[in-house]
Amino acid sequence: MNRQWLYANPPRGKLAAETFQWHEAPIPQPRDGEVLVRTRMLSLDPANRAWMMGKTYRDALEPGQVMSGFAIGEVVESKSAGLTPGDIVEGDWGWQDYAALPAARLTQRTIAAPLELLIGPLSVTGLTAYFGLLEVGQPKPGDTVLVSAAAGAVGSMVGQIARLAGCRVVGTAGGQDKCDWLARELGFDAAVDYKAAGLRRAIAAACPGGVDVYFDNTGGPVLEAALSLMNLRGRIVCCGNVSQYDVERPAPGPMAVPGLVVTKRLRMEGFIVMDFYDQRAEAERRLKRWVDEGRLKAIVDMVDGLEKAPEALIGLFEGRNRGKMAVRVG
Ligand SMILES: NC(=O)c1ccc[n+]([C@@H]2O[C@H](COP(=O)([O-])OP(=O)(O)OC[C@H]3O[C@@H](n4cnc5c(N)ncnc54)[C@H](OP(=O)(O)O)[C@@H]3O)[C@@H](O)[C@H]2O)c1
């Protein structure tokens, strides 16, 4: 049987167990031009929740669909000339054991690395950190880089890449334990608990020379505090808005936009990682070299079992993860 999680009930406010429904269906048969893929790992992403809010850079999820999500798997049967059984592929085929889909919707992974790296650090997560920071943020040695959700998948890599680029790195994360971990294990120069009182004051103390690049994973209060601490001609990399995904109605943006953007001559720029996929191969080679040389720690928070996927995604919004949250299937 093909075990699946369906997107059953649109959440009102926070995700809940009832958002999802367990389902078992026959294993699908691939048609001409398609392959049958067996899922090995699922990537859990804040975007999974954002897709329930309406159209984003992709269509919104519809109740009754198999829950969407990025995955890595193995081709077990092929009716397409380009792929053969045993090939490792990635794509968005959702929370299920098997999927039959056109080979054109899959990307073959040929880089020699464990699946734990291919599900995030050497794929969407690592590439988001790499392109967002280096291409959009344009950090220079000596700059101060501030990153929010710093103990998460993208944030933990942004901070380390910024250090490799010769920057001073400050992160924000939920709780003192995570902040201590960022400084101790990942080499952050300072970290601020955004859940504690006095957020702006604490970031100001951690960034005495102001902020040159703010890598924004969260929006919300951290963005508001960062805006007021940006240096002249600073860059704000708009990567995501995780503080506003798991809510009934997103809060309006900070009062300081556009005022401070004008007076400080800031550049505030959004991006989607796929925008840079023409440079993907080179970026992955560099990320892998840094990991192999021990200069970049790829932290993966693995959950075992497809049945745990909803609970794990709910946990992502409670900050239960450190680094990349993924689910090992089967
Ligand atoms: N633009 C792109 O192409 C692209 C690609 C991938 C991801 N993204 C974005 O990158 C961001 C990070 O994604 P990720 O995959 O690396 O997830 P992640 O950071 O591993 O997980 C989400 C983290 O957000 C934090 N969080 C939850 N609720 C929060 C709130 N109300 N305020 C502040 N922080 C909160 C939690 O950590 P705490 O314990 O610190 O609260 C949690 O660990 C997201 O906004 C995502 O949408 C963008």
The ligand as a MOL file (V3000), in Angstrom:
LIG
                    3D

  0  0  0     0  0            999 V3000
M  V30 BEGIN CTAB
M  V30 COUNTS 48 52 0 0 0
M  V30 BEGIN ATOM
M  V30 1 N 13.0390 32.4900 -0.1550 0
M  V30 2 C 13.2470 31.2060 -0.3110 0
M  V30 3 O 13.5130 30.7120 -1.4080 0
M  V30 4 C 13.1870 30.3130 0.8800 0
M  V30 5 C 13.5920 28.9750 0.8220 0
M  V30 6 C 13.5630 28.2080 1.9960 0
M  V30 7 C 13.1190 28.7820 3.1890 0
M  V30 8 N 12.7110 30.0750 3.1890 0 CHG=1
M  V30 9 C 12.2650 30.7370 4.4260 0
M  V30 10 O 13.3510 30.7090 5.3300 0
M  V30 11 C 12.8400 30.7950 6.6530 0
M  V30 12 C 13.4960 29.7040 7.5030 0
M  V30 13 O 13.0890 28.4400 6.9850 0
M  V30 14 P 13.7720 27.0980 7.5050 0
M  V30 15 O 13.4040 26.0270 6.5720 0
M  V30 16 O 15.1860 27.3690 7.7880 0 CHG=-1
M  V30 17 O 12.9820 26.8430 8.8640 0
M  V30 18 P 13.6020 26.7290 10.3090 0
M  V30 19 O 14.2680 28.0380 10.6280 0
M  V30 20 O 14.4040 25.5000 10.4380 0
M  V30 21 O 12.3180 26.5280 11.2180 0
M  V30 22 C 11.4970 27.5470 11.5560 0
M  V30 23 C 12.0300 28.2570 12.8380 0
M  V30 24 O 11.3180 29.4750 12.9600 0
M  V30 25 C 11.3230 29.8510 14.3030 0
M  V30 26 N 10.0120 30.4510 14.6030 0
M  V30 27 C 8.8200 29.8400 14.6770 0
M  V30 28 N 7.8570 30.7300 14.9650 0
M  V30 29 C 8.4860 31.9390 15.0790 0
M  V30 30 C 8.0490 33.2670 15.3850 0
M  V30 31 N 6.7550 33.5390 15.6370 0
M  V30 32 N 8.9670 34.2520 15.4150 0
M  V30 33 C 10.2650 34.0040 15.1740 0
M  V30 34 N 10.7420 32.7570 14.8860 0
M  V30 35 C 9.8550 31.7620 14.8460 0
M  V30 36 C 11.5760 28.6060 15.1480 0
M  V30 37 O 12.7790 28.7650 15.8850 0
M  V30 38 P 12.8380 29.5830 17.2860 0
M  V30 39 O 13.0310 28.5780 18.3690 0
M  V30 40 O 14.0280 30.4420 17.0990 0
M  V30 41 O 11.5600 30.3390 17.4320 0
M  V30 42 C 11.7520 27.4940 14.1240 0
M  V30 43 O 12.8070 26.6180 14.4240 0
M  V30 44 C 11.3240 30.6800 6.5430 0
M  V30 45 O 10.7550 31.9630 6.6030 0
M  V30 46 C 11.1260 30.0830 5.1630 0
M  V30 47 O 9.8700 30.3790 4.6220 0
M  V30 48 C 12.7380 30.8430 2.0710 0
M  V30 END ATOM
M  V30 BEGIN BOND
M  V30 1 1 1 2
M  V30 2 2 2 3
M  V30 3 1 2 4
M  V30 4 1 4 5
M  V30 5 2 4 48
M  V30 6 2 5 6
M  V30 7 1 6 7
M  V30 8 2 7 8
M  V30 9 1 8 9
M  V30 10 1 8 48
M  V30 11 1 9 10
M  V30 12 1 9 46
M  V30 13 1 10 11
M  V30 14 1 11 12
M  V30 15 1 11 44
M  V30 16 1 12 13
M  V30 17 1 13 14
M  V30 18 2 14 15
M  V30 19 1 14 16
M  V30 20 1 14 17
M  V30 21 1 17 18
M  V30 22 2 18 19
M  V30 23 1 18 20
M  V30 24 1 18 21
M  V30 25 1 21 22
M  V30 26 1 22 23
M  V30 27 1 23 24
M  V30 28 1 23 42
M  V30 29 1 24 25
M  V30 30 1 25 26
M  V30 31 1 25 36
M  V30 32 1 26 27
M  V30 33 1 26 35
M  V30 34 2 27 28
M  V30 35 1 28 29
M  V30 36 1 29 30
M  V30 37 2 29 35
M  V30 38 1 30 31
M  V30 39 2 30 32
M  V30 40 1 32 33
M  V30 41 2 33 34
M  V30 42 1 34 35
M  V30 43 1 36 37
M  V30 44 1 36 42
M  V30 45 1 37 38
M  V30 46 2 38 39
M  V30 47 1 38 40
M  V30 48 1 38 41
M  V30 49 1 42 43
M  V30 50 1 44 45
M  V30 51 1 44 46
M  V30 52 1 46 47
M  V30 END BOND
M  V30 END CTAB
M  END
